[in-house]
Amino acid sequence: MKAIIIGMGKSGKCAMYALSDLGYELAIQDSKSPENAEPEIREYCENHNIAEYYGTMPEDFTSFDMM
């Protein structure tokens, strides 16, 4: 399944870790710029092939099974 997580606060980070562990194909979105994103999150996304959207949204939400 493919999911996007909106907001990378405490609950967003927990959702990212949990869904990643369950094998979901993930994307994350946050209003912060990439420069202001938490390095821990950026590194985790890079290491787990998670798409990142900072200060923007994906063009097509229909590609996601869950938000």
N, C-alpha and C positions, 0 to 999 in steps of 0.2 A: 504494500500500500504506500501511497505517496501523501505526505502531510506537509503543511506549512504552519509554522509557529509564529504568531504575531506578538511581538514584544519580548524582549530578552531580559525582563526583570527576574525575580526569584522563581516565580512559577514557570516562566518561559524556559529558563535554563533547566529546571527539573524536567519539564516536558521533553526538551531536546535530549537529555541524557536517557530518559526512560524509553522514548520512542526509538532512539538510536539502538539501544540495547535490544529492543524487540524486532529490529531489522527493518524498520520503516525507511523509505527513501525520503529524506528531509530537505526542507528549505526553511530558513529563518528570515524574519523581517523585523527591523527595529528602526525607530525614528532617528537614532544617533547616526553620525557620520562614521565611516570606517575608522577614521583616526581616533574617534572617541569611544569606540567599542572596546569592551573588555578583552585584553590580550588572551585570556584563558579561553574565551568563547571563539575568537578568531582562530586560535591554534586547534581547538577541538574540531571546528568545522573543516579546516584544511586537512586535518588528519583522517576525517571520516567522510570526506566527499559530500559535505552539506553545502547547498547553495546559500549564499548570503545576499540579502537585500537591505542595505543601509540607506535610510533617507529616501527610499523609493519603494515601489511595489512591483510585483511581477505583472507582466502585461495580461496574462491569462490565468485566472484562478480556477478555470474548469479542469485544468490538468491535475488538480489536487483532489484526493479522495476525502481529506479531512483538514479542517482548520482549527 
